[in-house]
């Protein structure tokens, strides 16, 4: 799993965000992170770029 962080440049939606860091998590740490996010109220969503 990768965790990307970035900054919003200019007006939101007008320019792509600038990616500043990328952290790679191994399987065990990724599972722990997923459990933590779900506990904080995060939910899985459908991809907006999914092929039809």
Residue, then its C-alpha position, 0 to 999 in steps of 0.5 A: x500500500x502506498x500513502x501519498x501526501x501533497x499540497x493543493x496549488x492554486x484554486x482547488x480543481x483548477x490545477x492538479x495537486x503537487x505530490x510531496x511524499x510517498x510512503x510504502x507500507x508492507x502488508x502487515x503495516x498496511x492492514x494495521x493502517x486500514x483498521x485504524x482508518x475504518x475505526x476513524x470512520x473512513x469508508x471504502x468508495x467506488x473508484x471514479x475512474x472505473x471502466x464501464 
